[in-house]
């Protein structure tokens, strides 16, 4: 059963962390890969979106199994939002979804290893 106490400090911390990671990823896309401003804005939007959804769905609901799978699904959702803002090209959709799923699962897996 889900825990009834919810700490909003974790939500705020993850949102700030997502904003920082998103800004770093967006800056890398601008400076190193010479993408346009839409890529930067997409990364800044998707970073907090992914981290906040992690807090809401993983930390709040505390699923007994499948945290990595849930992180992967949330990563795919975040990648779809990033694709919709930045790219909007059909040939890049699958690449964005696969990358989002892999990075989402890897992040949740690494977080779960820290707690044990």
N, CA, C and O atoms as CSV, one atom per row, in Angstrom:
chain,resi,resn,atom,element,x,y,z
A,1,UNK,N,N,0.837,-1.184,0.000
A,1,UNK,CA,C,0.000,0.000,0.000
A,1,UNK,C,C,0.875,1.237,0.000
A,1,UNK,O,O,1.986,1.214,0.530
A,2,UNK,N,N,0.398,2.290,-0.574
A,2,UNK,CA,C,1.164,3.527,-0.660
A,2,UNK,C,C,1.259,4.201,0.704
A,2,UNK,O,O,0.334,4.157,1.516
A,3,UNK,N,N,2.397,4.816,0.921
A,3,UNK,CA,C,2.617,5.539,2.165
A,3,UNK,C,C,1.811,6.835,2.126
A,3,UNK,O,O,1.804,7.543,1.119
A,4,UNK,N,N,1.129,7.137,3.240
A,4,UNK,CA,C,0.275,8.325,3.244
A,4,UNK,C,C,1.057,9.601,3.508
A,4,UNK,O,O,0.558,10.692,3.233
A,5,UNK,N,N,2.256,9.492,4.028
A,5,UNK,CA,C,3.060,10.694,4.252
A,5,UNK,C,C,3.870,10.968,2.994
A,5,UNK,O,O,4.548,10.088,2.462
A,6,UNK,N,N,3.785,12.178,2.545
A,6,UNK,CA,C,4.485,12.559,1.322
A,6,UNK,C,C,5.327,13.778,1.639
A,6,UNK,O,O,4.817,14.787,2.125
A,7,UNK,N,N,6.587,13.682,1.367
A,7,UNK,CA,C,7.502,14.773,1.661
A,7,UNK,C,C,7.718,15.605,0.400
A,7,UNK,O,O,8.298,15.143,-0.582
A,8,UNK,N,N,7.238,16.831,0.456
A,8,UNK,CA,C,7.359,17.700,-0.706
A,8,UNK,C,C,8.788,18.167,-0.921
A,8,UNK,O,O,9.125,18.637,-2.008
A,9,UNK,N,N,9.631,18.047,0.092
A,9,UNK,CA,C,11.024,18.435,-0.085
A,9,UNK,C,C,11.699,17.541,-1.123
A,9,UNK,O,O,12.537,18.012,-1.893
A,10,UNK,N,N,11.344,16.266,-1.152
A,10,UNK,CA,C,11.903,15.366,-2.172
A,10,UNK,C,C,11.446,15.783,-3.563
A,10,UNK,O,O,12.208,15.695,-4.526
A,11,UNK,N,N,10.217,16.230,-3.663
A,11,UNK,CA,C,9.698,16.690,-4.950
A,11,UNK,C,C,10.453,17.925,-5.430
A,11,UNK,O,O,10.822,18.020,-6.600
A,12,UNK,N,N,10.677,18.853,-4.534
A,12,UNK,CA,C,11.389,20.087,-4.890
A,12,UNK,C,C,12.848,19.779,-5.225
A,12,UNK,O,O,13.390,20.326,-6.185
A,13,UNK,N,N,13.488,18.908,-4.439
A,13,UNK,CA,C,14.885,18.551,-4.714
A,13,UNK,C,C,15.032,17.898,-6.075
A,13,UNK,O,O,15.947,18.227,-6.830
A,14,UNK,N,N,14.135,16.973,-6.391
A,14,UNK,CA,C,14.219,16.309,-7.691
A,14,UNK,C,C,13.912,17.267,-8.832
A,14,UNK,O,O,14.519,17.167,-9.899
A,15,UNK,N,N,12.983,18.192,-8.626
A,15,UNK,CA,C,12.676,19.173,-9.677
A,15,UNK,C,C,13.884,20.060,-9.947
A,15,UNK,O,O,14.195,20.356,-11.101
A,16,UNK,N,N,14.559,20.481,-8.892
A,16,UNK,CA,C,15.753,21.316,-9.069
A,16,UNK,C,C,16.869,20.511,-9.722
A,16,UNK,O,O,17.573,21.017,-10.596
A,17,UNK,N,N,17.032,19.266,-9.303
A,17,UNK,CA,C,18.035,18.396,-9.916
A,17,UNK,C,C,17.735,18.187,-11.403
A,17,UNK,O,O,18.640,18.231,-12.237
A,18,UNK,N,N,16.474,17.963,-11.722
A,18,UNK,CA,C,16.092,17.803,-13.124
A,18,UNK,C,C,16.322,19.058,-13.936
A,18,UNK,O,O,16.722,18.992,-15.098
A,19,UNK,N,N,16.070,20.203,-13.324
A,19,UNK,CA,C,16.317,21.471,-14.017
A,19,UNK,C,C,17.803,21.659,-14.291
A,19,UNK,O,O,18.188,22.100,-15.374
A,20,UNK,N,N,18.635,21.324,-13.312
A,20,UNK,CA,C,20.083,21.453,-13.496
A,20,UNK,C,C,20.575,20.483,-14.567
A,20,UNK,O,O,21.318,20.876,-15.466
A,21,UNK,N,N,20.159,19.201,-14.473
A,21,UNK,CA,C,20.575,18.227,-15.485
A,21,UNK,C,C,20.046,18.589,-16.870
A,21,UNK,O,O,20.747,18.421,-17.868
A,22,UNK,N,N,18.814,19.083,-16.931
A,22,UNK,CA,C,18.251,19.497,-18.209
A,22,UNK,C,C,18.999,20.669,-18.816
A,22,UNK,O,O,19.228,20.712,-20.024
A,23,UNK,N,N,19.381,21.630,-17.964
A,23,UNK,CA,C,20.141,22.780,-18.460
A,23,UNK,C,C,21.521,22.356,-18.952
A,23,UNK,O,O,22.010,22.868,-19.960
A,24,UNK,N,N,22.143,21.428,-18.246
A,24,UNK,CA,C,23.448,20.934,-18.692
A,24,UNK,C,C,23.314,20.198,-20.021
A,24,UNK,O,O,24.105,20.412,-20.939
A,25,UNK,N,N,22.304,19.325,-20.119
A,25,UNK,CA,C,22.099,18.597,-21.378
A,25,UNK,C,C,21.771,19.549,-22.525
A,25,UNK,O,O,22.247,19.368,-23.646
A,26,UNK,N,N,20.953,20.565,-22.237
A,26,UNK,CA,C,20.630,21.550,-23.267
A,26,UNK,C,C,21.839,22.360,-23.692
A,26,UNK,O,O,22.004,22.659,-24.875
A,27,UNK,N,N,22.690,22.720,-22.735
A,27,UNK,CA,C,23.909,23.461,-23.067
A,27,UNK,C,C,24.846,22.610,-23.919
A,27,UNK,O,O,25.476,23.118,-24.846
A,28,UNK,N,N,24.938,21.325,-23.611
A,28,UNK,CA,C,25.764,20.428,-24.425
A,28,UNK,C,C,25.212,20.349,-25.847
A,28,UNK,O,O,25.972,20.337,-26.815
A,29,UNK,N,N,23.876,20.296,-25.965
A,29,UNK,CA,C,23.277,20.247,-27.305
A,29,UNK,C,C,23.544,21.533,-28.079
A,29,UNK,O,O,23.764,21.493,-29.289
A,30,UNK,N,N,23.526,22.670,-27.390
A,30,UNK,CA,C,23.780,23.948,-28.064
A,30,UNK,C,C,25.237,24.105,-28.473
A,30,UNK,O,O,25.532,24.409,-29.629
A,31,UNK,N,N,26.141,23.901,-27.535
A,31,UNK,CA,C,27.548,24.228,-27.782
A,31,UNK,C,C,28.295,23.160,-28.550
A,31,UNK,O,O,29.054,23.482,-29.464
A,32,UNK,N,N,28.102,21.901,-28.206
A,32,UNK,CA,C,28.897,20.857,-28.837
A,32,UNK,C,C,28.255,20.303,-30.103
A,32,UNK,O,O,28.950,20.002,-31.074
A,33,UNK,N,N,26.935,20.167,-30.094
A,33,UNK,CA,C,26.264,19.573,-31.246
A,33,UNK,C,C,25.654,20.618,-32.171
A,33,UNK,O,O,25.099,20.277,-33.216
A,34,UNK,N,N,25.755,21.888,-31.792
A,34,UNK,CA,C,25.288,23.013,-32.617
A,34,UNK,C,C,23.812,22.918,-32.995
A,34,UNK,O,O,23.424,23.254,-34.114
A,35,UNK,N,N,22.980,22.447,-32.033
A,35,UNK,CA,C,21.538,22.411,-32.256
A,35,UNK,C,C,20.954,23.792,-31.972
A,35,UNK,O,O,21.656,24.684,-31.496
A,36,UNK,N,N,19.686,23.959,-32.265
A,36,UNK,CA,C,19.051,25.251,-32.052
A,36,UNK,C,C,18.517,25.373,-30.622
A,36,UNK,O,O,18.682,24.470,-29.803
A,37,UNK,N,N,17.885,26.491,-30.349
A,37,UNK,CA,C,17.388,26.799,-29.011
A,37,UNK,C,C,16.245,25.865,-28.593
A,37,UNK,O,O,16.018,25.665,-27.400
A,38,UNK,N,N,15.533,25.302,-29.554
A,38,UNK,CA,C,14.441,24.380,-29.225
A,38,UNK,C,C,14.960,23.147,-28.489
A,38,UNK,O,O,14.282,22.629,-27.602
A,39,UNK,N,N,16.141,22.676,-28.841
A,39,UNK,CA,C,16.723,21.532,-28.146
A,39,UNK,C,C,17.056,21.891,-26.701
A,39,UNK,O,O,16.840,21.091,-25.791
A,40,UNK,N,N,17.578,23.087,-26.498
A,40,UNK,CA,C,17.879,23.537,-25.134
A,40,UNK,C,C,16.603,23.631,-24.299
A,40,UNK,O,O,16.552,23.136,-23.173
A,41,UNK,N,N,15.585,24.263,-24.854
A,41,UNK,CA,C,14.327,24.410,-24.125
A,41,UNK,C,C,13.668,23.053,-23.858
A,41,UNK,O,O,13.082,22.849,-22.794
A,42,UNK,N,N,13.758,22.143,-24.800
A,42,UNK,CA,C,13.189,20.813,-24.594
A,42,UNK,C,C,13.895,20.089,-23.455
A,42,UNK,O,O,13.245,19.435,-22.640
A,43,UNK,N,N,15.209,20.200,-23.392
A,43,UNK,CA,C,15.953,19.548,-22.316
A,43,UNK,C,C,15.635,20.180,-20.966
A,43,UNK,O,O,15.545,19.478,-19.959
A,44,UNK,N,N,15.466,21.492,-20.936
A,44,UNK,CA,C,15.132,22.175,-19.678
A,44,UNK,C,C,13.723,21.812,-19.220
A,44,UNK,O,O,13.473,21.756,-18.016
A,45,UNK,N,N,12.811,21.567,-20.129
A,45,UNK,CA,C,11.446,21.177,-19.761
A,45,UNK,C,C,11.398,19.709,-19.333
A,45,UNK,O,O,10.743,19.371,-18.347
A,46,UNK,N,N,12.081,18.850,-20.062
A,46,UNK,CA,C,11.979,17.413,-19.820
A,46,UNK,C,C,12.736,16.982,-18.564
A,46,UNK,O,O,12.324,16.024,-17.909
A,47,UNK,N,N,13.818,17.654,-18.214
A,47,UNK,CA,C,14.570,17.284,-17.011
A,47,UNK,C,C,13.709,17.298,-15.753
A,47,UNK,O,O,13.603,16.274,-15.078
A,48,UNK,N,N,13.094,18.427,-15.421
A,48,UNK,CA,C,12.215,18.431,-14.244
A,48,UNK,C,C,10.985,17.542,-14.401
A,48,UNK,O,O,10.509,16.966,-13.423
A,49,UNK,N,N,10.470,17.427,-15.621
A,49,UNK,CA,C,9.308,16.566,-15.846
A,49,UNK,C,C,9.617,15.122,-15.481
A,49,UNK,O,O,8.824,14.467,-14.804
A,50,UNK,N,N,10.753,14.629,-15.920
A,50,UNK,CA,C,11.126,13.249,-15.613
A,50,UNK,C,C,11.367,13.068,-14.119
A,50,UNK,O,O,10.885,12.102,-13.527
A,51,UNK,N,N,12.100,13.980,-13.511
A,51,UNK,CA,C,12.428,13.827,-12.089
A,51,UNK,C,C,11.185,13.936,-11.209
A,51,UNK,O,O,11.047,13.180,-10.247
A,52,UNK,N,N,10.295,14.849,-11.517
A,52,UNK,CA,C,9.068,14.985,-10.721
A,52,UNK,C,C,8.175,13.763,-10.913
A,52,UNK,O,O,7.557,13.292,-9.958
A,53,UNK,N,N,8.102,13.247,-12.139
A,53,UNK,CA,C,7.294,12.047,-12.347
A,53,UNK,C,C,7.896,10.854,-11.618
A,53,UNK,O,O,7.162,9.970,-11.176
A,54,UNK,N,N,9.215,10.813,-11.485
A,54,UNK,CA,C,9.837,9.760,-10.684
A,54,UNK,C,C,9.399,9.843,-9.229
A,54,UNK,O,O,9.069,8.828,-8.616
A,55,UNK,N,N,9.397,11.046,-8.681
A,55,UNK,CA,C,8.989,11.206,-7.289
A,55,UNK,C,C,7.534,10.792,-7.122
A,55,UNK,O,O,7.192,10.079,-6.179
A,56,UNK,N,N,6.689,11.235,-8.026
A,56,UNK,CA,C,5.264,10.959,-7.885
A,56,UNK,C,C,4.961,9.479,-8.063
A,56,UNK,O,O,4.212,8.904,-7.272
A,57,UNK,N,N,5.537,8.847,-9.099
A,57,UNK,CA,C,5.164,7.472,-9.398
A,57,UNK,C,C,6.004,6.427,-8.673
A,57,UNK,O,O,5.474,5.387,-8.282
A,58,UNK,N,N,7.283,6.671,-8.485
A,58,UNK,CA,C,8.140,5.664,-7.863
A,58,UNK,C,C,8.214,5.859,-6.349
A,58,UNK,O,O,7.968,4.923,-5.588
A,59,UNK,N,N,8.550,7.066,-5.916
A,59,UNK,CA,C,8.699,7.294,-4.482
A,59,UNK,C,C,7.360,7.349,-3.766
A,59,UNK,O,O,7.244,6.852,-2.646
A,60,UNK,N,N,6.365,7.931,-4.373
A,60,UNK,CA,C,5.060,8.077,-3.728
A,60,UNK,C,C,4.283,6.767,-3.731
A,60,UNK,O,O,3.746,6.370,-2.698
A,61,UNK,N,N,4.215,6.098,-4.865
A,61,UNK,CA,C,3.442,4.868,-4.948
A,61,UNK,C,C,4.198,3.658,-4.399
A,61,UNK,O,O,3.584,2.681,-3.969
A,62,UNK,N,N,5.516,3.725,-4.414
A,62,UNK,CA,C,6.382,2.652,-3.923
A,62,UNK,C,C,5.969,1.276,-4.457
A,62,UNK,O,O,5.530,0.418,-3.691
A,63,UNK,N,N,6.106,1.071,-5.747
A,63,UNK,CA,C,5.731,-0.242,-6.289
A,63,UNK,C,C,6.666,-1.321,-5.761
A,63,UNK,O,O,7.865,-1.094,-5.601
A,64,UNK,N,N,6.109,-2.489,-5.493
A,64,UNK,CA,C,6.919,-3.566,-4.912
A,64,UNK,C,C,7.921,-4.119,-5.920
A,64,UNK,O,O,9.020,-4.519,-5.536
A,65,UNK,N,N,7.574,-4.148,-7.151
A,65,UNK,CA,C,8.481,-4.628,-8.188
A,65,UNK,C,C,8.306,-3.796,-9.429
A,65,UNK,O,O,7.294,-3.114,-9.593
A,66,UNK,N,N,9.267,-3.848,-10.285
A,66,UNK,CA,C,9.147,-3.139,-11.549
A,66,UNK,C,C,9.500,-1.672,-11.501
A,66,UNK,O,O,9.020,-0.900,-12.332
A,67,UNK,N,N,10.332,-1.259,-10.543
A,67,UNK,CA,C,10.730,0.153,-10.508
A,67,UNK,C,C,11.546,0.523,-11.735
A,67,UNK,O,O,11.413,1.622,-12.273
A,68,UNK,N,N,12.379,-0.389,-12.170
A,68,UNK,CA,C,13.199,-0.125,-13.361
A,68,UNK,C,C,12.311,-0.034,-14.599
A,68,UNK,O,O,12.526,0.819,-15.460
A,69,UNK,N,N,11.329,-0.901,-14.685
A,69,UNK,CA,C,10.395,-0.849,-15.807
A,69,UNK,C,C,9.596,0.453,-15.785
A,69,UNK,O,O,9.390,1.078,-16.826
A,70,UNK,N,N,9.150,0.856,-14.600
A,70,UNK,CA,C,8.423,2.122,-14.481
A,70,UNK,C,C,9.321,3.300,-14.849
A,70,UNK,O,O,8.875,4.235,-15.514
A,71,UNK,N,N,10.584,3.259,-14.421
A,71,UNK,CA,C,11.530,4.311,-14.813
A,71,UNK,C,C,11.753,4.352,-16.306
A,71,UNK,O,O,11.915,5.424,-16.888
A,72,UNK,N,N,11.760,3.185,-16.928
A,72,UNK,CA,C,11.908,3.125,-18.380
A,72,UNK,C,C,10.701,3.724,-19.086
A,72,UNK,O,O,10.849,4.462,-20.060
A,73,UNK,N,N,9.510,3.409,-18.598
A,73,UNK,CA,C,8.286,3.962,-19.194
A,73,UNK,C,C,8.253,5.482,-19.026
A,73,UNK,O,O,7.889,6.206,-19.953
A,74,UNK,N,N,8.633,5.959,-17.844
A,74,UNK,CA,C,8.680,7.408,-17.631
A,74,UNK,C,C,9.740,8.061,-18.515
A,74,UNK,O,O,9.553,9.184,-18.981
A,75,UNK,N,N,10.848,7.362,-18.746
A,75,UNK,CA,C,11.874,7.870,-19.655
A,75,UNK,C,C,11.375,7.971,-21.083
A,75,UNK,O,O,11.689,8.929,-21.790
A,76,UNK,N,N,10.595,6.980,-21.509
A,76,UNK,CA,C,10.008,7.025,-22.852
A,76,UNK,C,C,9.038,8.199,-22.962
A,76,UNK,O,O,9.029,8.906,-23.969
A,77,UNK,N,N,8.223,8.407,-21.931
A,77,UNK,CA,C,7.285,9.537,-21.937
A,77,UNK,C,C,8.028,10.865,-21.998
A,77,UNK,O,O,7.629,11.769,-22.732
A,78,UNK,N,N,9.107,10.983,-21.228
A,78,UNK,CA,C,9.909,12.207,-21.259
A,78,UNK,C,C,10.554,12.397,-22.628
A,78,UNK,O,O,10.640,13.520,-23.125
A,79,UNK,N,N,11.007,11.307,-23.237
A,79,UNK,CA,C,11.609,11.404,-24.564
A,79,UNK,C,C,10.596,11.831,-25.616
A,79,UNK,O,O,10.934,12.553,-26.555
A,80,UNK,N,N,9.362,11.388,-25.461
A,80,UNK,CA,C,8.318,11.801,-26.405
A,80,UNK,C,C,8.061,13.298,-26.283
A,80,UNK,O,O,7.875,13.979,-27.291
A,81,UNK,N,N,8.050,13.812,-25.063
A,81,UNK,CA,C,7.882,15.258,-24.868
A,81,UNK,C,C,9.062,16.004,-25.462
A,81,UNK,O,O,8.878,17.021,-26.130
A,82,UNK,N,N,10.293,15.505,-25.225
A,82,UNK,CA,C,11.479,16.150,-25.792
A,82,UNK,C,C,11.408,16.152,-27.319
A,82,UNK,O,O,11.708,17.162,-27.955
A,83,UNK,N,N,11.014,15.027,-27.902
A,83,UNK,CA,C,10.909,14.922,-29.349
A,83,UNK,C,C,9.868,15.895,-29.887
A,83,UNK,O,O,10.081,16.528,-30.921
A,84,UNK,N,N,8.733,16.015,-29.179
A,84,UNK,CA,C,7.664,16.901,-29.640
A,84,UNK,C,C,8.092,18.361,-29.622
A,84,UNK,O,O,7.662,19.146,-30.467
A,85,UNK,N,N,8.932,18.729,-28.668
A,85,UNK,CA,C,9.381,20.122,-28.580
A,85,UNK,C,C,10.543,20.385,-29.525
A,85,UNK,O,O,10.558,21.407,-30.211
A,86,UNK,N,N,11.514,19.484,-29.572
A,86,UNK,CA,C,12.772,19.786,-30.253
A,86,UNK,C,C,12.841,19.315,-31.692
A,86,UNK,O,O,13.259,20.082,-32.559
A,87,UNK,N,N,12.453,18.104,-31.976
A,87,UNK,CA,C,12.791,17.514,-33.268
A,87,UNK,C,C,11.607,17.478,-34.218
A,87,UNK,O,O,11.652,18.104,-35.277
A,88,UNK,N,N,10.568,16.773,-33.870
A,88,UNK,CA,C,9.363,16.587,-34.670
A,88,UNK,C,C,9.648,15.961,-36.039
A,88,UNK,O,O,8.939,16.228,-37.009
A,89,UNK,N,N,10.667,15.144,-36.108
A,89,UNK,CA,C,10.955,14.405,-37.338
A,89,UNK,C,C,10.669,12.937,-37.078
A,89,UNK,O,O,11.074,12.399,-36.048
A,90,UNK,N,N,9.983,12.292,-37.990
A,90,UNK,CA,C,9.549,10.922,-37.745
A,90,UNK,C,C,10.708,9.941,-37.643
A,90,UNK,O,O,10.599,8.944,-36.930
A,91,UNK,N,N,11.802,10.193,-38.326
A,91,UNK,CA,C,12.917,9.256,-38.260
A,91,UNK,C,C,13.660,9.319,-36.929
A,91,UNK,O,O,14.399,8.391,-36.603
A,92,UNK,N,N,13.488,10.370,-36.165
A,92,UNK,CA,C,14.145,10.504,-34.871
A,92,UNK,C,C,13.281,10.048,-33.702
A,92,UNK,O,O,13.764,9.980,-32.572
A,93,UNK,N,N,12.018,9.735,-33.952
A,93,UNK,CA,C,11.104,9.375,-32.870
A,93,UNK,C,C,11.526,8.096,-32.164
A,93,UNK,O,O,11.569,8.052,-30.934
A,94,UNK,N,N,11.837,7.063,-32.922
A,94,UNK,CA,C,12.214,5.778,-32.338
A,94,UNK,C,C,13.527,5.918,-31.564
A,94,UNK,O,O,13.670,5.353,-30.480
A,95,UNK,N,N,14.464,6.653,-32.106
A,95,UNK,CA,C,15.737,6.873,-31.425
A,95,UNK,C,C,15.533,7.580,-30.093
A,95,UNK,O,O,16.137,7.202,-29.089
A,96,UNK,N,N,14.683,8.605,-30.080
A,96,UNK,CA,C,14.407,9.320,-28.836
A,96,UNK,C,C,13.699,8.427,-27.822
A,96,UNK,O,O,14.014,8.476,-26.633
A,97,UNK,N,N,12.758,7.621,-28.268
A,97,UNK,CA,C,12.023,6.741,-27.357
A,97,UNK,C,C,12.933,5.669,-26.771
A,97,UNK,O,O,12.856,5.385,-25.575
A,98,UNK,N,N,13.781,5.077,-27.580
A,98,UNK,CA,C,14.700,4.045,-27.084
A,98,UNK,C,C,15.710,4.653,-26.109
A,98,UNK,O,O,15.986,4.079,-25.055
A,99,UNK,N,N,16.252,5.800,-26.460
A,99,UNK,CA,C,17.210,6.457,-25.560
A,99,UNK,C,C,16.545,6.849,-24.244
A,99,UNK,O,O,17.136,6.674,-23.178
A,100,UNK,N,N,15.345,7.370,-24.305
A,100,UNK,CA,C,14.626,7.736,-23.081
A,100,UNK,C,C,14.339,6.535,-22.204
A,100,UNK,O,O,14.477,6.609,-20.983
A,101,UNK,N,N,13.943,5.437,-22.810
A,101,UNK,CA,C,13.698,4.219,-22.047
A,101,UNK,C,C,14.947,3.681,-21.394
A,101,UNK,O,O,14.924,3.275,-20.232
A,102,UNK,N,N,16.037,3.675,-22.138
A,102,UNK,CA,C,17.301,3.169,-21.583
A,102,UNK,C,C,17.826,4.058,-20.468
A,102,UNK,O,O,18.216,3.561,-19.411
A,103,UNK,N,N,17.840,5.366,-20.690
A,103,UNK,CA,C,18.339,6.271,-19.662
A,103,UNK,C,C,17.426,6.302,-18.437
A,103,UNK,O,O,17.900,6.404,-17.305
A,104,UNK,N,N,16.120,6.213,-18.668
A,104,UNK,CA,C,15.183,6.178,-17.547
A,104,UNK,C,C,15.372,4.949,-16.687
A,104,UNK,O,O,15.385,5.048,-15.460
A,105,UNK,N,N,15.519,3.795,-17.306
A,105,UNK,CA,C,15.744,2.554,-16.564
A,105,UNK,C,C,17.090,2.578,-15.852
A,105,UNK,O,O,17.196,2.137,-14.707
A,106,UNK,N,N,18.110,3.087,-16.518
A,106,UNK,CA,C,19.438,3.137,-15.906
A,106,UNK,C,C,19.456,4.058,-14.690
A,106,UNK,O,O,20.101,3.750,-13.688
A,107,UNK,N,N,18.756,5.181,-14.773
A,107,UNK,CA,C,18.737,6.103,-13.634
A,107,UNK,C,C,18.035,5.478,-12.432
A,107,UNK,O,O,18.544,5.557,-11.314
A,108,UNK,N,N,16.877,4.859,-12.642
A,108,UNK,CA,C,16.146,4.238,-11.535
A,108,UNK,C,C,16.941,3.070,-10.961
A,108,UNK,O,O,16.961,2.872,-9.746
A,109,UNK,N,N,17.588,2.306,-11.812
A,109,UNK,CA,C,18.410,1.197,-11.347
A,109,UNK,C,C,19.570,1.700,-10.484
A,109,UNK,O,O,19.861,1.122,-9.437
A,110,UNK,N,N,20.223,2.763,-10.917
A,110,UNK,CA,C,21.346,3.295,-10.140
A,110,UNK,C,C,20.859,3.891,-8.805
A,110,UNK,O,O,21.549,3.778,-7.792
A,111,UNK,N,N,19.694,4.512,-8.802
A,111,UNK,CA,C,19.135,5.044,-7.567
A,111,UNK,C,C,18.762,3.921,-6.606
A,111,UNK,O,O,18.940,4.056,-5.395
A,112,UNK,N,N,18.254,2.826,-7.132
A,112,UNK,CA,C,17.860,1.719,-6.256
A,112,UNK,C,C,19.091,1.029,-5.674
A,112,UNK,O,O,19.012,0.471,-4.579
A,113,UNK,N,N,20.210,1.050,-6.366
A,113,UNK,CA,C,21.428,0.442,-5.841
A,113,UNK,C,C,22.025,1.285,-4.720
A,113,UNK,O,O,22.699,0.741,-3.845
A,114,UNK,N,N,21.799,2.587,-4.721
A,114,UNK,CA,C,22.314,3.459,-3.662
A,114,UNK,C,C,21.621,3.182,-2.336
A,114,UNK,O,O,22.248,3.278,-1.281
A,115,UNK,N,N,20.345,2.842,-2.374
A,115,UNK,CA,C,19.560,2.675,-1.154
A,115,UNK,C,C,19.807,1.348,-0.464
A,115,UNK,O,O,19.438,1.184,0.699
A,116,UNK,N,N,20.422,0.395,-1.152
A,116,UNK,CA,C,20.638,-0.907,-0.534
A,116,UNK,C,C,22.004,-1.024,0.068
A,116,UNK,O,O,22.344,-2.066,0.629
